[in-house]
Amino acid sequence: MLKGIRDEIKPKLLKKHFVVSDYIPYGTNWLAYSIRRLKERKRNILLLGSSFIQSHRV
């Protein structure tokens, strides 16, 4: 199983019969978990910010 793959690459991998999944934290502690994960790897903050900006472009 591959994890952390960009969305635009996933269809290509699926065609090659790779198993690809999306991980989405949920439940009552999702926010605390997500913040902890961001703190563990500072680069994730930049990725989150750039993803947010790209998804909200007009």
ROTORVO-268081 format. One record per residue (C-alpha): x negated, y, z; residue in three letters; residue number from 1. Coordinates in steps of 0.2 Angstrom, whole numbers, plus 5000, padded with zeros to 4 digits. Layout:
BEGIN
<pt px="X" py="Y" pz="Z" r="ALA" k="NUM"/>
...
//
This chain:
BEGIN
<pt px="5000" py="5000" pz="5000" r="MET" k="1"/>
<pt px="4994" py="5017" pz="4996" r="LEU" k="2"/>
<pt px="4997" py="5032" pz="5007" r="LYS" k="3"/>
<pt px="4994" py="5051" pz="5005" r="GLY" k="4"/>
<pt px="4997" py="5051" pz="4986" r="ILE" k="5"/>
<pt px="5002" py="5066" pz="4977" r="ARG" k="6"/>
<pt px="5020" py="5066" pz="4971" r="ASP" k="7"/>
<pt px="5015" py="5068" pz="4952" r="GLU" k="8"/>
<pt px="5004" py="5053" pz="4953" r="ILE" k="9"/>
<pt px="5017" py="5041" pz="4961" r="LYS" k="10"/>
<pt px="5027" py="5037" pz="4945" r="PRO" k="11"/>
<pt px="5010" py="5032" pz="4936" r="LYS" k="12"/>
<pt px="5005" py="5021" pz="4951" r="LEU" k="13"/>
<pt px="5023" py="5013" pz="4951" r="LEU" k="14"/>
<pt px="5021" py="5008" pz="4933" r="LYS" k="15"/>
<pt px="5005" py="4999" pz="4937" r="LYS" k="16"/>
<pt px="5014" py="4990" pz="4950" r="HIS" k="17"/>
<pt px="5007" py="4998" pz="4965" r="PHE" k="18"/>
<pt px="5017" py="5000" pz="4981" r="VAL" k="19"/>
<pt px="5019" py="5018" pz="4986" r="VAL" k="20"/>
<pt px="5029" py="5025" pz="5000" r="SER" k="21"/>
<pt px="5034" py="5042" pz="5008" r="ASP" k="22"/>
<pt px="5031" py="5044" pz="5026" r="TYR" k="23"/>
<pt px="5044" py="5056" pz="5035" r="ILE" k="24"/>
<pt px="5044" py="5058" pz="5054" r="PRO" k="25"/>
<pt px="5061" py="5058" pz="5062" r="TYR" k="26"/>
<pt px="5069" py="5057" pz="5078" r="GLY" k="27"/>
<pt px="5069" py="5068" pz="5093" r="THR" k="28"/>
<pt px="5050" py="5070" pz="5094" r="ASN" k="29"/>
<pt px="5047" py="5074" pz="5075" r="TRP" k="30"/>
<pt px="5042" py="5092" pz="5078" r="LEU" k="31"/>
<pt px="5029" py="5088" pz="5092" r="ALA" k="32"/>
<pt px="5022" py="5073" pz="5082" r="TYR" k="33"/>
<pt px="5021" py="5084" pz="5066" r="SER" k="34"/>
<pt px="5012" py="5098" pz="5076" r="ILE" k="35"/>
<pt px="5000" py="5085" pz="5084" r="ARG" k="36"/>
<pt px="4996" py="5078" pz="5067" r="ARG" k="37"/>
<pt px="4992" py="5096" pz="5060" r="LEU" k="38"/>
<pt px="4981" py="5099" pz="5074" r="LYS" k="39"/>
<pt px="4971" py="5083" pz="5071" r="GLU" k="40"/>
<pt px="4967" py="5088" pz="5054" r="ARG" k="41"/>
<pt px="4966" py="5107" pz="5051" r="LYS" k="42"/>
<pt px="4966" py="5104" pz="5032" r="ARG" k="43"/>
<pt px="4984" py="5098" pz="5033" r="ASN" k="44"/>
<pt px="4989" py="5116" pz="5038" r="ILE" k="45"/>
<pt px="4982" py="5122" pz="5022" r="LEU" k="46"/>
<pt px="4991" py="5108" pz="5012" r="LEU" k="47"/>
<pt px="5007" py="5112" pz="5021" r="LEU" k="48"/>
<pt px="5006" py="5130" pz="5017" r="GLY" k="49"/>
<pt px="5002" py="5128" pz="4999" r="SER" k="50"/>
<pt px="5015" py="5115" pz="4997" r="SER" k="51"/>
<pt px="5028" py="5127" pz="5004" r="PHE" k="52"/>
<pt px="5022" py="5142" pz="4993" r="ILE" k="53"/>
<pt px="5023" py="5131" pz="4977" r="GLN" k="54"/>
<pt px="5040" py="5124" pz="4981" r="SER" k="55"/>
<pt px="5047" py="5142" pz="4984" r="HIS" k="56"/>
<pt px="5040" py="5150" pz="4968" r="ARG" k="57"/>
<pt px="5053" py="5159" pz="4957" r="VAL" k="58"/>
//
